[in-house]
Amino acid sequence: MWIDDILTRYDPDPIRYYLTTNAPETRDTDFTWEGFLHRNNDELVATWGNLVHRVLTFTYRRFDQQVPTPGELDRRDGAVLSQLEGAFELIGQRIDRCRFRDGLGLVMAQARQVNRYLEEKRPWFQIREDPQKAATTLYVALRAIDSLKVLFAPFLPFSSQRLHEYLGYEGRLLGEPLIREFGEGRRHYRALCYDDMGGTGRWAPSELPAGRTLRLPQPLFRKLEGAIVEEELARMGLTP
């Protein structure tokens, strides 16, 4: 199984996500197509991608394609933003120590917290009774998503860049991508790097302003059909 081959059928970020969550940091591990399907559909699509798409789509349609102006934030609103502020240091430490699997797990845990916040606030119902409360909830959710975009970026650079644009930013989040060749003794390999001189993102919590014009969002990830498991195993000659 080769990455160049897999990339002809699947987007890079789901592959990066699965390889990182399944990385052999402390023990041996195996790549399984069942695991890849589960991580893509149940985590990337259902947890992170769904959060982004429903918040951005609802805001785009109901608030004139702009980040809404919030009212006074309550304790729950402030707790969501405060928790994400603290996540930058914690996840940054994991990355510095090359504990990528642990770091990515912490980012996804933050995305689950924001999903719970939305289920509690239910802005799609708030807007019927109190549009200002709905505006506040969506403002907080958009700032949370903007912070998560940065936290996910080291692991999911391509979808994070698209989300950067959906949120109305210009330029490259991480800078200009480029492929560099590295050598270690007789071994040589290529790696995706970034010229950060052109980057507009910062490793810091969101400061997304009210009134920012949003772009029409599209789903960040595509749901995969269960049939890919048998198809890929057959391609590898592992089924009759």
C-alpha positions in Angstrom: 0.0 0.0 0.0 1.5 3.3 -1.1 0.5 6.9 -0.3 0.9 8.0 -3.9 -1.7 5.4 -4.9 -4.1 6.2 -2.1 -4.0 9.9 -3.0 -5.6 9.0 -6.3 -8.8 8.0 -4.6 -8.9 10.0 -1.3 -8.2 13.5 -0.1 -4.9 14.1 1.8 -6.4 15.3 5.1 -8.4 12.2 6.0 -5.3 10.1 5.3 -3.2 12.4 7.5 -5.8 12.2 10.2 -6.0 8.5 10.2 -2.2 8.0 10.1 -1.8 10.4 13.0 -4.5 9.0 15.2 -3.2 5.5 14.5 0.5 6.4 14.7 2.8 3.8 16.3 4.2 6.2 18.9 4.5 3.7 21.7 3.5 0.4 20.1 3.2 -1.3 16.8 0.0 -0.6 14.8 -1.7 -1.6 11.6 -3.4 0.3 8.8 -6.9 -1.1 8.3 -9.5 0.1 5.9 -12.2 -0.4 8.5 -10.3 2.0 10.8 -9.8 4.5 8.0 -13.6 4.4 7.2 -14.5 4.9 10.9 -12.1 7.8 11.5 -13.3 9.6 8.3 -17.0 9.1 8.8 -17.5 9.1 12.5 -14.9 11.7 13.5 -13.9 14.0 10.6 -17.3 14.1 8.9 -19.7 13.7 11.9 -17.8 15.6 14.5 -15.6 18.3 13.0 -17.0 18.7 9.4 -20.6 18.7 10.5 -19.9 21.3 13.2 -18.3 23.6 10.7 -20.9 23.1 7.9 -24.0 23.6 10.0 -22.7 26.7 11.8 -21.3 28.4 8.7 -24.3 27.5 6.5 -26.9 28.6 9.1 -25.0 31.9 9.7 -24.5 32.6 6.1 -28.2 32.2 5.3 -29.7 33.8 8.4 -27.3 36.7 9.1 -26.7 38.3 5.7 -23.5 36.3 5.1 -21.7 38.0 8.0 -20.4 37.1 11.4 -23.3 38.3 13.7 -22.9 41.0 16.3 -23.2 39.3 19.7 -25.1 40.5 22.8 -23.7 40.0 26.3 -22.0 36.7 26.7 -23.2 34.4 29.5 -21.1 32.1 31.6 -21.5 29.2 29.2 -20.4 31.3 26.2 -17.3 32.6 28.1 -16.4 29.0 29.2 -16.3 27.8 25.6 -14.0 30.5 24.5 -11.8 30.3 27.6 -11.3 26.6 27.3 -10.1 27.0 23.7 -7.7 29.8 24.7 -6.1 27.3 27.2 -5.9 24.6 24.5 -3.3 26.4 22.5 -0.6 25.9 25.2 -1.6 22.3 25.9 -1.7 21.2 22.3 1.4 23.2 21.4 3.3 21.3 24.1 2.2 18.0 22.6 3.4 19.1 19.2 6.8 20.3 20.6 7.3 16.9 22.2 6.3 15.1 19.0 3.2 13.6 20.7 1.2 14.2 17.6 -1.5 11.5 18.2 -2.2 12.9 21.7 -2.2 16.5 20.4 -4.7 15.7 17.6 -6.9 13.8 20.1 -7.0 16.9 22.3 -8.1 19.1 19.3 -10.9 16.7 18.4 -12.0 16.6 22.1 -12.3 20.4 21.9 -14.5 20.1 18.7 -16.8 17.7 20.6 -17.1 20.3 23.4 -18.2 22.9 20.9 -20.8 20.5 19.5 -22.2 20.0 23.0 -22.3 23.8 23.4 -24.4 24.0 20.2 -26.8 21.3 21.3 -27.3 23.1 24.6 -27.9 26.5 23.0 -29.8 25.3 19.9 -29.5 28.5 17.9 -31.8 27.1 15.2 -34.6 27.4 17.8 -33.3 30.5 19.5 -33.7 32.5 16.3 -37.4 32.0 16.4 -37.9 33.5 19.9 -34.8 35.7 20.4 -32.7 36.5 17.4 -30.1 38.3 19.5 -29.4 35.2 21.6 -29.0 33.2 18.4 -26.6 35.8 17.1 -24.6 35.5 20.3 -24.5 31.7 20.1 -23.4 31.7 16.5 -20.8 34.4 17.2 -19.3 32.3 19.9 -19.4 29.1 17.7 -17.7 30.9 14.8 -14.9 32.1 17.1 -14.6 28.6 18.5 -14.4 27.2 14.9 -11.8 29.8 14.0 -9.6 28.7 16.9 -10.1 25.0 16.1 -9.1 25.8 12.5 -5.7 26.9 13.8 -5.4 24.0 16.2 -6.2 21.5 13.5 -3.9 23.1 10.9 -0.7 21.2 11.7 -2.6 18.0 11.1 -5.2 19.0 8.5 -3.6 21.8 6.5 -5.7 21.6 3.4 -9.1 21.6 4.9 -8.0 24.2 7.4 -6.9 26.5 4.5 -10.4 26.1 2.9 -12.1 26.9 6.2 -9.8 29.9 6.6 -11.2 31.2 3.3 -14.8 30.4 4.2 -14.4 32.5 7.4 -13.5 35.5 5.2 -9.8 35.6 5.5 -7.4 36.4 2.7 -4.1 34.7 2.0 -2.6 31.5 3.3 -3.2 30.3 6.8 0.2 28.6 7.2 2.1 30.3 4.4 3.0 29.1 0.9 3.2 25.2 0.8 6.3 23.7 -0.8 7.9 20.3 -1.0 11.5 20.0 0.3 14.0 17.2 0.2 15.8 16.1 3.3 18.7 13.7 3.8 19.7 11.5 6.7 22.8 9.6 5.9 22.0 7.5 2.8 18.2 8.1 3.2 16.5 10.9 1.3 12.8 11.9 1.6 10.5 14.7 0.6 8.3 16.6 3.1 5.5 19.2 2.9 6.8 22.4 4.4 5.7 26.0 4.5 7.3 29.4 3.8 5.7 31.2 6.7 6.6 34.6 5.4 3.2 34.7 3.6 1.2 33.2 6.4 -1.7 35.1 7.9 -2.5 32.7 10.7 -1.2 32.8 14.3 -1.0 30.1 17.0 -3.4 32.1 19.1 -7.1 32.1 19.9 -9.5 33.6 17.4 -10.1 37.4 17.1 -12.8 37.0 14.4 -14.6 40.3 14.3 -18.4 40.8 14.1 -19.4 42.0 10.7 -16.8 40.0 8.8 -18.2 38.8 5.5 -18.3 35.0 5.1 -17.9 33.0 1.9 -20.4 30.4 0.9 -19.2 27.2 2.7 -18.9 23.7 1.3 -18.4 20.5 3.2 -14.8 20.0 4.4 -14.9 16.3 4.1 -16.8 13.7 2.1 -18.5 10.7 3.7 -17.2 7.4 2.4 -19.3 4.4 1.6 -18.8 1.1 3.5 -18.1 -0.6 0.2 -14.6 0.9 0.0 -13.4 -1.6 2.5 -14.0 -4.6 0.3 -12.9 -2.7 -2.8 -9.6 -1.8 -1.3 -9.0 -5.2 0.1 -9.8 -6.7 -3.3 -7.4 -4.2 -4.9 -4.7 -5.5 -2.5 -5.5 -9.1 -3.3 -6.7 -9.9 0.2 -10.2 -11.2 -0.6 -11.2 -14.2 -2.8 
